[in-house]
Each structure stands twice: as C-alpha cells, then as structure tokens.
Amino acid sequence: MTDLNLAVIVLAAGQGTRMKSARPKVLHSLAGRSLIAHVLATAGELEPGHLIAIVRHERDAVVASISDLMPGAVIVDQDDVPGTGRAVELGIAALPDDFEGDVVVVSGDVPLLDAATLRSLIDAHRGAAAAATLLSAILDDARGYGRIVRGSAGDVDRIVEQADATADELDITEINSGTYVFRVAPLREQLALVGAKNAQGEKYLTDVVGLLRATGAVVSALSVTDGWRVAGVNDRVQLAEASRRMNEVIVRRWQLAGVTVDDPATTWIDADVTLGEDVQLLPGTQLKGATLVQTGATIGPDTTLVDCEVGAGAIVKRTDATLAVIGENASVGPFAYLRPGTYLGADGKIGTFVETKNSRIGNGSKVPHLSYIGDTTVGENSNIGAGTITANYDGVTKSETVVGSHVRSGSHNVFVAPVTIGDGAYTGAGTVVRKDVPPGALAVNVAPQRNLEGWVEENRSGTDAAAAAATSAAASDTA
C-alpha cells in the first residue's frame, strides 16, 4: 500500500571521478543491474507516495536509466551550488506544497542497502517522534566517512565530515552512512540556514543535524550490524567488493530456497535470475540477466547462461548460452555454444562442440557432436550426424534449413540452404545436400572411390610411408 506520508529522495548527481570511467558511476553494473537500479528497487519496495531523483553529471544517460526503471520518478536537476544539502533542498522543493510527511534520503551509489533496513529506520524515526534519524554503522576502518559525534548522554550531537574532523573526532568509529529520515517541516526550515563554510566549500546535509540539535529537536541514530550494508561504491575496488557481497547474499537466499550450490565462491547469480527447488549449481557457474532455471535442473560446471530458460530436469554442462531456451530433461554440452534464438525441445540434446544459432530443435531430437546448426528447424526425434554443417549464408543473404521428424543424417553432411529434408529421410555420410530430400528418401552423393596402386612408391619414394608400403607388399607376396 502506498505510504502517502513518505517521500524518497535519491542522490544521483555525483561525478564519480574515482571510477575513472566515461560511464556515470551510478550506471556501473553489479549483479546484472546498475547501482542506481538496485537503489531504485529498494526505494520502490517502500511504496513511497513520492520518489525524487537528483541528477547532474552525465544527466541524460542517468535520467534515461531512471525513467526506464521508475517511470513515475520526478527528476530534479542540481544547480551550480554543490553539496548534498543543496541537492535535498531542491528535492524538497519538488514535493507538493501540502506534503508534511517524512523524507528518506538515500545515495545512488549504495547498492547493498535493503528495504528491511530502511523500514526499520523509518519505524525507529516515527517511534521516537524524531526530527531526524540517521543510519549509522561501526566500522573498523572509518576512513572516508563522516563521524557521528554524540553528547555526554549518548544522544547524537552532530556529524563531522572527515575533511573537517579533529584528530579526536577521526578516532570515532561510528560513521554516518549518508542515509536519513527527516520530518519535512524542520528539514525545510534548517536547510535554509546551512552555509558552505567548510573544507570542501559545499552545502552539507549533515549540518542540518547540528542545527536541529540546537533547536532542541530530537535527532536519533539506528546502527546497522553489518557495516557492508551501507558501503558506498566510489572506485573499481569497492565495486568488486560490493559485487562479492551482493553475490553472497543472492547465493545464500537461493540456498535457503532449496537450491544446491556446490561452491558458492565460484558461483555467480544475478539479481534477476529465478531458480526452482532442487536445482543444482556446480562450480564455475554464472547465471546472468533474467535467466530462469526450473525444478531439478543441473547447471555446470563451468557454464555461463545469459537470459536463458532451462526446463525442469535438464542438464547443462560446460556451456556458453545466450537468449536460449532448453526444454525439460534436455541435455546440453559439454563445450556447447548456444547463440541467441536457440530452442531445444524436451528430451533433446545439443552435444560436444556444437554451435547453434536462431534454430529450433524439436522434442527428442539430437545434435550430438561437432556441428554448426544455424537458421534451422529440426522436427521431433531426429538425429543429426557428427560434423554436420548447415551452410546458411551465401555471402549475401541467410537462408533456412528445414529438417523433418525422424530424420537420420549421416556424418560430415553439409546442408546448403535453402533446403528441406523430409520426414523419415536418411542422408549418407559425407553428403552435400543441395536439393530437397523427399520424405523417406536416402540422399547420397555418388562418387566412386578410386585406388591408385603404387602411387606412394612412385610419388613419395624414400619416405617412411613408402617403406611401410613396400614391407607390407613383400609380406603379402610371400603369404
């Protein structure tokens, strides 16, 4: 249910120079989603009445992503006045004049913060009737974070940024995560008083805490037990660490839901992947995008699936597949390469060193070995012989091969598209099929074998082969 007394402001205006990237920081990827996508998904779980995103650097790219992910979000451009205080001030100005509820402030580069933690923060804030409640954490290494300074009674007194902290304040290990809940009225009032007389020359949102305390308002803090939940991503090292943490959370969630993960350290699962009960993931498995794996399937080892669908009971090992559908109880691999548009029916097989693309292989049909199948439709219960190639490209256009049901093709065939092989047909080994094969026919290329006696001795005299042939011939003469 929508909480009409709740607004969320997402801060996404930062430049992110430490990423050293042409891509905006909040658009870097983690577990198959951008950083900002994780934050927006968490904000959306709160069902706020208003969601506002503050943007500036690489504005168009960031806005396009936010609008795609959260079409109802209000976009606000930060002006030339720097600082989080100014960003929130502009965000509040975008709220309806009659809004008198609570404002949650989150950062677009904190992807591991979950909705449960934010709900606890909101509940604590409302339970204490506080003007502001901030999310804190105790860190062994607090470098880079603002420190929470508490009064003699243990109440939050102020927040001091690292650049402005004294030596004693730098020893404080309780940090400000940059996540807050404010009652909008006192926040609006105090933001107007915040200046920029600090080491960074910015309008700090954290200064509001001290101003509120000076008025006697209640300011509280809720400390998280897992400091990594509030970790921001500012460089590639922190991005990798956040990716590892996110993957641990995702893997554990699926394990508790009935998925066997043999080696969590080498198994990577994106946030939008869906897994059924009794799925088994073997070491070296990567499941990316919107991949769906149904009940009882086994994936891996050393397999990467991107936006694939795998049916119940299927086995996929040592395979690279993208935008492919694998039917129930089907078998794929090892060393198979399924390109976009591959569909393998139930009980079918795509075997060792087989590449498929834009092809539909029917129920019970098999492509067991060393083949390329492209732009092809195969019926049911057919077997494609080892080394078969569908020659689908003539240098100008691509054409389709159609193989019927219950077909048996010989080894080392080439099907030159466009061509159709009828139901129940056979093809001989080494056949190049250039014309349609009627149902039930046998297609062969008739070329009599010729044996040129003595050719090696005449043309390769002095070689080991010639010596071996001469020895064999002599033995045959004396037999």
C-alpha positions as CSV (number, residue, x, y, z in Angstrom):
1,M,0.0,0.0,0.0
2,T,1.3,3.4,-0.9
3,D,2.5,5.5,2.0
4,L,1.3,9.0,1.1
5,N,3.2,10.4,4.1
6,L,6.6,9.1,2.8
7,A,8.9,10.6,0.1
8,V,12.2,9.2,-1.0
9,I,15.0,11.4,-2.4
10,V,17.7,9.5,-4.4
11,L,21.0,11.4,-4.7
12,A,22.5,10.6,-8.1
13,A,24.2,13.9,-9.1
14,G,27.8,12.9,-8.2
15,Q,30.6,12.8,-10.8
16,G,32.3,9.7,-9.6
17,T,35.8,10.7,-10.7
18,R,37.4,7.9,-8.8
19,M,35.8,5.3,-11.1
20,K,38.0,6.7,-13.9
21,S,35.3,5.9,-16.4
22,A,33.3,7.5,-19.2
23,R,30.3,5.8,-17.8
24,P,28.4,7.6,-14.9
25,K,29.2,5.9,-11.6
26,V,25.6,5.0,-10.8
27,L,25.3,3.2,-14.1
28,H,28.1,0.8,-13.4
29,S,26.8,-2.8,-13.1
30,L,26.6,-5.1,-10.1
31,A,24.7,-8.5,-10.2
32,G,23.2,-7.6,-13.5
33,R,21.7,-4.3,-12.5
34,S,23.2,-0.8,-12.4
35,L,24.0,0.7,-9.0
36,I,21.0,3.1,-9.3
37,A,18.7,0.2,-10.3
38,H,19.5,-1.5,-7.0
39,V,18.8,1.7,-5.1
40,L,15.5,2.4,-7.0
41,A,14.3,-1.2,-6.5
42,T,14.9,-0.8,-2.7
43,A,13.2,2.6,-2.7
44,G,10.2,1.1,-4.6
45,E,9.7,-1.6,-2.0
46,L,8.9,1.1,0.5
47,E,6.0,2.2,-1.7
48,P,6.5,5.9,-1.1
49,G,4.0,8.5,-2.2
50,H,6.8,10.4,-3.9
51,L,10.1,9.4,-5.4
52,I,12.6,12.1,-6.5
53,A,16.0,11.6,-8.1
54,I,18.6,14.4,-8.1
55,V,20.8,14.4,-11.2
56,R,23.6,16.5,-12.7
57,H,26.7,14.8,-14.1
58,E,26.0,12.8,-17.3
59,R,22.5,13.9,-16.8
60,D,20.9,12.5,-20.0
61,A,22.3,9.0,-19.5
62,V,21.3,8.8,-15.9
63,V,17.8,10.2,-16.5
64,A,17.2,7.7,-19.3
65,S,18.1,4.9,-17.0
66,I,16.0,6.2,-14.1
67,S,13.0,6.9,-16.3
68,D,13.2,3.4,-17.7
69,L,13.4,1.7,-14.3
70,M,11.0,4.0,-12.4
71,P,8.7,5.9,-14.9
72,G,6.9,7.7,-12.0
73,A,10.1,9.2,-10.6
74,V,10.4,13.0,-10.5
75,I,13.7,14.2,-12.0
76,V,15.3,17.2,-10.4
77,D,18.5,18.9,-11.7
78,Q,21.0,20.1,-9.2
79,D,22.2,23.6,-9.9
80,D,25.7,25.0,-9.5
81,V,25.6,25.1,-5.7
82,P,27.5,21.9,-4.7
83,G,26.7,19.5,-1.8
84,T,24.1,17.1,-0.6
85,G,22.3,19.8,1.4
86,R,21.6,21.7,-1.8
87,A,20.5,18.5,-3.6
88,V,18.0,17.7,-0.9
89,E,16.8,21.3,-0.7
90,L,16.0,21.1,-4.4
91,G,14.3,17.7,-4.0
92,I,12.1,19.1,-1.2
93,A,11.1,22.0,-3.4
94,A,9.7,19.4,-5.9
95,L,7.3,18.0,-3.4
96,P,3.7,19.1,-3.3
97,D,3.2,22.2,-1.1
98,D,0.9,20.3,1.2
99,F,3.3,17.4,1.9
100,E,4.0,17.2,5.6
101,G,5.3,13.7,6.0
102,D,8.8,12.1,6.3
103,V,11.6,12.2,3.7
104,V,14.0,9.3,3.3
105,V,17.3,10.3,1.7
106,V,19.4,7.6,0.1
107,S,22.5,7.7,-2.2
108,G,22.5,6.2,-5.7
109,D,25.9,4.5,-5.1
110,V,24.9,2.4,-2.1
111,P,23.5,-0.8,-3.7
112,L,23.6,-3.2,-0.8
113,L,21.1,-1.3,1.4
114,D,17.9,-3.3,1.6
115,A,14.3,-2.3,2.2
116,A,14.1,-4.2,5.5
117,T,16.8,-1.9,6.9
118,L,15.1,1.2,5.6
119,R,11.8,0.1,7.1
120,S,13.5,-0.4,10.5
121,L,14.9,3.1,10.1
122,I,11.5,4.6,9.4
123,D,9.9,2.8,12.2
124,A,12.5,3.9,14.7
125,H,12.2,7.5,13.4
126,R,8.4,7.6,13.8
127,G,8.5,5.7,17.1
128,A,10.8,8.3,18.6
129,A,8.9,11.3,17.1
130,A,12.3,12.5,15.9
131,A,13.0,15.4,13.6
132,A,15.8,13.4,12.0
133,T,17.0,9.8,12.3
134,L,20.2,8.7,10.6
135,L,21.6,5.3,9.7
136,S,25.0,4.6,11.3
137,A,27.5,1.8,11.4
138,I,30.5,0.8,13.5
139,L,33.5,0.2,11.2
140,D,37.0,-1.0,12.0
141,D,38.2,1.4,9.3
142,A,36.2,4.6,9.2
143,R,38.3,6.5,6.7
144,G,36.3,8.4,4.1
145,Y,33.2,8.6,6.2
146,G,31.6,11.4,8.3
147,R,31.8,10.6,12.0
148,I,28.8,10.7,14.4
149,V,29.6,12.8,17.4
150,R,27.5,12.0,20.4
151,G,26.8,14.1,23.5
152,S,27.5,13.1,27.1
153,A,24.2,11.4,27.4
154,G,24.8,9.4,24.2
155,D,22.5,11.4,22.0
156,V,23.5,12.4,18.5
157,D,25.0,15.8,18.7
158,R,26.4,16.4,15.2
159,I,28.1,14.9,12.2
160,V,31.5,15.9,11.2
161,E,32.9,15.2,7.7
162,Q,36.4,13.6,7.6
163,A,37.9,16.7,5.9
164,D,36.7,18.9,8.8
165,A,37.3,16.5,11.7
166,T,39.8,16.9,14.5
167,A,42.3,14.3,15.5
168,D,40.0,13.1,18.3
169,E,37.0,13.0,16.0
170,L,38.9,11.0,13.5
171,D,39.3,8.3,16.1
172,I,35.5,7.8,16.2
173,T,34.4,4.5,14.6
174,E,30.7,5.2,14.3
175,I,30.1,6.6,10.9
176,N,27.3,8.3,9.1
177,S,26.1,6.1,6.2
178,G,24.5,9.0,4.3
179,T,21.0,7.6,4.7
180,Y,18.5,9.6,6.7
181,V,14.8,10.1,7.5
182,F,13.6,13.6,8.2
183,R,10.3,15.2,9.1
184,V,10.0,17.5,6.1
185,A,9.0,20.7,8.0
186,P,12.1,21.0,10.3
187,L,14.3,19.8,7.4
188,R,13.0,22.5,5.1
189,E,13.5,25.2,7.8
190,Q,17.0,24.2,8.7
191,L,18.3,23.7,5.2
192,A,17.7,27.3,4.5
193,L,20.3,28.1,7.2
194,V,23.0,25.8,6.0
195,G,26.1,27.5,4.6
196,A,29.2,26.3,2.8
197,K,32.0,27.4,5.1
198,N,33.9,24.1,5.2
199,A,36.9,22.4,3.7
200,Q,35.0,21.3,0.6
201,G,33.0,24.5,0.1
202,E,29.8,22.5,-0.1
203,K,26.4,22.8,1.4
204,Y,26.4,19.7,3.7
205,L,23.2,17.9,4.5
206,T,25.0,16.7,7.7
207,D,25.0,20.3,9.0
208,V,21.2,20.0,9.5
209,V,21.8,17.6,12.4
210,G,23.7,20.2,14.4
211,L,21.2,22.9,13.6
212,L,18.3,20.6,14.7
213,R,20.0,19.8,17.9
214,A,20.5,23.5,18.6
215,T,16.7,23.9,18.5
216,G,16.2,21.1,21.0
217,A,14.8,18.8,18.4
218,V,15.1,15.0,18.7
219,V,17.8,13.5,16.5
220,S,18.4,9.8,16.7
221,A,20.5,7.1,15.0
222,L,19.9,3.5,14.2
223,S,23.1,1.4,13.8
224,V,23.3,-1.5,11.4
225,T,25.1,-4.6,12.5
226,D,26.5,-5.3,9.0
227,G,28.6,-2.4,8.0
228,W,28.8,-3.5,4.4
229,R,25.1,-2.8,4.0
230,V,25.8,0.9,3.9
231,A,29.1,0.8,1.9
232,G,29.2,3.2,-1.0
233,V,30.9,2.4,-4.3
234,N,33.4,5.1,-5.3
235,D,36.1,3.1,-7.3
236,R,36.5,-0.2,-9.0
237,V,38.0,-1.9,-5.9
238,Q,34.8,-1.0,-4.0
239,L,32.7,-2.1,-6.9
240,A,34.3,-5.6,-6.9
241,E,33.9,-5.8,-3.1
242,A,30.2,-4.8,-3.4
243,S,29.7,-7.4,-6.2
244,R,31.1,-10.1,-4.0
245,R,28.9,-9.1,-1.0
246,M,25.8,-8.9,-3.2
247,N,26.6,-12.4,-4.7
248,E,26.9,-13.9,-1.2
249,V,23.5,-12.5,-0.3
250,I,21.9,-13.8,-3.5
251,V,23.5,-17.3,-3.3
252,R,22.5,-17.7,0.3
253,R,19.0,-16.7,-0.4
254,W,18.7,-19.3,-3.1
255,Q,20.3,-22.0,-0.9
256,L,17.7,-21.3,1.7
257,A,15.0,-21.6,-1.0
258,G,16.1,-25.1,-1.9
259,V,18.9,-24.7,-4.4
260,T,22.1,-26.7,-4.0
261,V,25.2,-24.6,-4.7
262,D,28.3,-26.8,-4.6
263,D,30.8,-24.0,-4.4
264,P,29.4,-20.5,-3.5
265,A,32.8,-18.9,-4.1
266,T,32.8,-19.7,-7.8
267,T,29.0,-19.4,-8.4
268,W,27.7,-16.1,-9.5
269,I,23.9,-15.3,-9.8
270,D,22.5,-12.0,-11.0
271,A,19.7,-10.3,-9.1
272,D,17.0,-11.0,-11.7
273,V,17.7,-14.8,-12.0
274,T,14.9,-17.2,-11.0
275,L,15.6,-20.7,-9.7
276,G,13.4,-23.6,-8.9
277,E,13.7,-26.0,-6.0
278,D,16.2,-28.8,-6.2
279,V,18.3,-27.0,-8.9
280,Q,21.9,-27.9,-8.6
281,L,24.6,-25.4,-9.5
282,L,28.1,-26.8,-9.9
283,P,31.4,-24.9,-9.6
284,G,32.2,-22.2,-12.1
285,T,28.5,-21.4,-12.9
286,Q,27.4,-17.9,-13.9
287,L,23.7,-17.2,-14.3
288,K,23.2,-13.7,-15.7
289,G,20.3,-11.4,-16.7
290,A,16.8,-12.8,-16.4
291,T,17.8,-16.5,-16.6
292,L,15.2,-18.9,-15.4
293,V,16.1,-22.5,-14.3
294,Q,13.2,-24.8,-13.5
295,T,13.0,-27.5,-10.8
296,G,15.6,-30.2,-10.7
297,A,17.9,-28.9,-13.4
298,T,21.7,-29.2,-13.1
299,I,23.8,-26.4,-14.3
300,G,27.6,-26.6,-14.6
301,P,30.4,-27.0,-14.0
302,D,32.0,-24.0,-15.9
303,T,28.8,-22.8,-17.5
304,T,27.6,-19.3,-18.3
305,L,23.9,-18.6,-19.1
306,V,22.7,-15.2,-20.1
307,D,18.9,-14.5,-20.3
308,C,18.2,-18.2,-20.9
309,E,15.4,-20.5,-19.9
310,V,16.2,-24.0,-18.7
311,G,13.4,-26.6,-18.2
312,A,12.9,-29.0,-15.3
313,G,15.4,-31.8,-15.1
314,A,17.7,-30.5,-17.8
315,I,21.5,-30.9,-17.6
316,V,23.7,-28.1,-19.0
317,K,27.4,-28.5,-18.5
318,R,30.5,-26.6,-19.7
319,T,28.3,-24.5,-21.9
320,D,28.0,-20.8,-23.0
321,A,24.5,-19.8,-23.9
322,T,22.7,-16.5,-24.5
323,L,19.0,-16.0,-25.1
324,A,18.4,-19.7,-25.5
325,V,15.5,-22.0,-24.4
326,I,16.4,-25.5,-23.2
327,G,13.5,-27.9,-22.7
328,E,12.8,-30.2,-19.8
329,N,15.1,-33.2,-19.4
330,A,17.2,-32.0,-22.3
331,S,21.0,-32.3,-22.3
332,V,23.5,-29.7,-23.4
333,G,27.3,-29.8,-23.6
334,P,30.0,-30.3,-22.7
335,F,31.6,-27.5,-24.7
336,A,28.4,-26.3,-26.4
337,Y,27.8,-22.8,-27.7
338,L,24.2,-21.7,-27.9
339,R,23.7,-18.3,-29.5
340,P,20.6,-16.2,-29.4
341,G,17.4,-17.8,-30.9
342,T,18.3,-21.4,-30.0
343,Y,15.4,-23.5,-28.9
344,L,16.0,-27.1,-27.8
345,G,12.9,-29.2,-27.1
346,A,12.2,-31.6,-24.3
347,D,14.5,-34.6,-24.1
348,G,16.6,-33.1,-26.9
349,K,20.4,-32.9,-27.0
350,I,23.0,-30.4,-28.1
351,G,26.3,-32.2,-27.5
352,T,30.0,-31.7,-27.6
353,F,31.5,-28.9,-29.6
354,V,28.1,-27.9,-31.2
355,E,27.3,-24.4,-32.1
356,T,23.6,-23.3,-32.7
357,K,22.1,-20.0,-33.7
358,N,18.5,-19.0,-34.4
359,S,17.4,-22.6,-34.6
360,R,14.6,-24.7,-33.3
361,I,15.4,-28.3,-32.4
362,G,12.3,-30.4,-31.7
363,N,11.5,-32.7,-28.8
364,G,13.7,-35.7,-28.6
365,S,16.0,-34.6,-31.5
366,K,19.8,-34.7,-31.1
367,V,22.8,-32.8,-32.4
368,P,25.4,-34.8,-30.6
369,H,28.8,-33.8,-32.0
370,L,31.0,-31.3,-33.8
371,S,28.2,-29.4,-35.7
372,Y,27.1,-25.9,-36.6
373,I,23.3,-25.5,-36.8
374,G,22.2,-22.1,-37.9
375,D,18.8,-20.7,-39.1
376,T,17.4,-24.3,-39.0
377,T,14.3,-26.0,-37.9
378,V,14.5,-29.7,-36.8
379,G,11.4,-31.7,-36.2
380,E,11.0,-34.3,-33.5
381,N,13.2,-37.4,-32.8
382,S,15.7,-36.7,-35.5
383,N,19.4,-37.3,-35.2
384,I,21.9,-35.0,-36.9
385,G,25.2,-36.8,-37.6
386,A,28.6,-35.8,-36.3
387,G,30.3,-33.0,-38.2
388,T,27.1,-31.6,-39.9
389,I,27.1,-28.0,-41.0
390,T,24.1,-26.0,-42.2
391,A,25.5,-23.7,-44.8
392,N,23.1,-20.9,-44.2
393,Y,24.9,-17.9,-45.7
394,D,25.8,-17.5,-49.4
395,G,27.8,-14.3,-48.9
396,V,24.7,-12.0,-49.4
397,T,21.7,-13.5,-47.7
398,K,20.9,-16.1,-45.0
399,S,18.5,-18.9,-45.8
400,E,16.8,-21.6,-43.7
401,T,17.3,-25.3,-43.5
402,V,14.3,-27.5,-42.5
403,V,14.8,-31.0,-41.2
404,G,11.7,-33.1,-40.6
405,S,10.9,-35.6,-37.9
406,H,12.6,-39.0,-37.5
407,V,15.4,-38.0,-39.9
408,R,18.8,-39.7,-39.7
409,S,21.6,-37.7,-41.3
410,G,25.0,-39.2,-41.9
411,S,28.3,-37.9,-40.5
412,H,30.1,-35.0,-42.2
413,N,27.0,-33.7,-44.0
414,V,26.6,-30.1,-45.4
415,F,23.0,-28.8,-45.8
416,V,23.2,-26.0,-48.3
417,A,20.3,-23.7,-47.5
418,P,17.6,-23.2,-48.5
419,V,16.9,-26.9,-48.4
420,T,14.3,-29.2,-46.8
421,I,14.8,-32.8,-45.7
422,G,11.5,-34.6,-45.4
423,D,10.2,-36.7,-42.5
424,G,11.9,-40.1,-42.1
425,A,14.6,-39.3,-44.7
426,Y,18.2,-40.5,-44.4
427,T,21.4,-38.9,-45.8
428,G,24.6,-40.8,-46.4
429,A,28.0,-40.0,-44.8
430,G,29.8,-37.1,-46.5
431,T,26.8,-36.0,-48.4
432,V,26.4,-32.4,-49.5
433,V,22.6,-31.8,-49.7
434,R,21.8,-29.1,-52.3
435,K,18.3,-30.2,-53.3
436,D,15.2,-31.0,-51.2
437,V,15.1,-34.6,-50.0
438,P,11.6,-36.2,-50.1
439,P,10.2,-37.9,-47.1
440,G,11.6,-41.4,-46.6
441,A,14.3,-41.0,-49.3
442,L,18.0,-41.6,-49.0
443,A,20.2,-38.8,-50.2
444,V,23.8,-39.6,-51.2
445,N,26.4,-38.1,-53.4
446,V,27.6,-40.9,-55.7
447,A,31.3,-40.6,-56.4
448,P,33.1,-44.0,-57.0
449,Q,36.2,-44.5,-54.9
450,R,39.4,-44.9,-56.9
451,N,42.5,-46.6,-55.6
452,L,45.7,-45.7,-57.5
453,E,48.0,-48.7,-56.9
454,G,51.7,-47.9,-56.2
455,W,51.1,-44.1,-56.0
456,V,53.1,-43.7,-52.8
457,E,56.2,-45.6,-54.0
458,E,56.1,-43.6,-57.3
459,N,55.5,-40.2,-55.7
460,R,56.9,-40.4,-52.2
461,S,59.8,-42.7,-52.6
462,G,62.3,-42.7,-49.7
463,T,59.6,-41.8,-47.1
464,D,58.6,-43.9,-44.1
465,A,55.2,-44.4,-45.8
466,A,56.9,-45.8,-48.9
467,A,59.0,-48.2,-46.8
468,A,56.0,-49.4,-44.9
469,A,54.0,-50.0,-48.1
470,A,56.9,-51.9,-49.6
471,T,57.3,-54.1,-46.5
472,S,53.6,-54.8,-46.4
473,A,53.6,-55.7,-50.2
474,A,56.5,-58.1,-49.7
475,A,54.8,-59.8,-46.8
476,S,51.7,-60.2,-48.9
477,D,53.6,-61.8,-51.8
478,T,55.2,-64.4,-49.5
479,A,52.0,-65.3,-47.8
